[in-house]
């Protein structure tokens, strides 16, 4: 029997970490979210990405990430891609944060050597 997760991102600790980072550091990480979206646009086109987002964005968004269109688009796209893509994006996001010199201790990996 597979575990039941409450939220779509609970299945992967790295993805959970990225979502928590975005939630807690929206202003600081918005630039990285823009880079993420730009890379996606290069692969699938800005028009396709915008049309997709228009289909999935909530009409009256009440979630924490609905308040900012860039963060909202980033989270919604992460939500619908396959789990292996979610994980790869999460790893790249965390690596980019470290390259930017943002020093933080992951609440999900406190006792793990990284």
C-alpha positions in Angstrom: 0.0 0.0 0.0 1.5 3.3 -1.0 1.5 6.2 1.5 -1.2 8.9 1.2 0.0 12.5 1.1 -2.0 15.5 2.2 -0.4 17.9 -0.3 0.8 17.3 -3.9 4.4 18.1 -2.9 4.7 16.0 0.2 5.9 12.9 -1.7 9.4 14.4 -2.3 11.5 16.0 0.6 13.4 18.2 -1.9 10.2 19.4 -3.6 8.7 20.1 -0.1 11.9 22.1 0.7 11.5 24.2 -2.5 7.9 24.9 -1.8 8.7 25.9 1.8 11.5 28.2 0.6 9.3 29.9 -1.9 6.6 30.3 0.8 9.0 31.8 3.3 11.3 33.8 1.0 9.1 34.9 -1.9 10.7 38.2 -2.4 14.2 36.9 -2.2 13.6 34.0 -4.5 11.3 35.6 -7.1 14.2 36.3 -9.4 15.1 32.6 -9.4 11.4 31.8 -10.2 11.7 34.1 -13.2 14.8 32.3 -14.4 12.9 29.0 -14.0 10.0 30.3 -16.0 12.3 31.7 -18.7 14.0 28.3 -19.2 10.6 26.7 -19.5 9.5 29.3 -22.1 12.6 28.5 -24.1 11.6 24.9 -24.3 7.8 25.2 -24.8 7.2 28.8 -25.8 5.9 31.7 -23.7 2.5 31.5 -25.4 2.0 27.8 -24.5 3.1 28.4 -20.9 0.7 31.4 -20.5 -2.2 29.5 -22.0 -1.5 26.6 -19.7 -1.4 28.8 -16.7 -4.6 30.5 -17.7 -6.3 27.1 -17.6 -5.0 26.1 -14.2 -4.9 29.3 -12.2 -7.7 29.7 -9.7 -10.3 32.3 -10.3 -10.3 33.5 -6.7 -7.0 32.2 -5.4 -6.7 32.0 -1.7 -3.5 30.0 -1.4 -0.3 31.7 -0.2 1.2 31.5 -3.7 -1.8 33.0 -5.5 -0.9 36.4 -4.2 2.1 36.8 -6.7 1.7 35.8 -10.3 5.3 34.7 -10.8 5.3 32.5 -7.7 1.9 31.2 -8.6 2.9 30.3 -12.1 6.0 28.6 -10.8 4.2 26.5 -8.2 1.3 25.6 -10.6 3.8 24.4 -13.2 5.7 22.4 -10.6 2.4 20.9 -9.5 1.5 19.4 -12.9 4.8 18.1 -14.2 5.7 14.4 -13.6 7.4 13.5 -10.3 10.8 13.0 -11.8 10.7 16.4 -13.4 9.5 17.9 -10.0 12.5 16.3 -8.3 15.0 17.4 -10.9 13.7 21.0 -10.8 13.8 20.9 -7.0 17.4 19.8 -7.0 18.4 22.5 -9.5 16.6 25.1 -7.5 18.4 24.2 -4.3 21.7 24.1 -6.1 21.1 27.6 -7.6 20.2 29.0 -4.1 23.5 27.7 -2.8 25.3 29.2 -5.8 23.6 32.6 -5.1 25.2 32.4 -1.7 22.0 32.1 0.2 22.9 30.2 3.3 20.1 28.3 5.1 19.6 25.1 7.0 17.0 22.9 5.5 14.3 21.9 8.1 13.9 18.7 6.1 17.5 17.6 6.1 18.9 18.8 9.5 20.6 15.6 10.4 21.7 14.5 6.9 25.1 15.2 5.4 24.6 17.2 2.3 
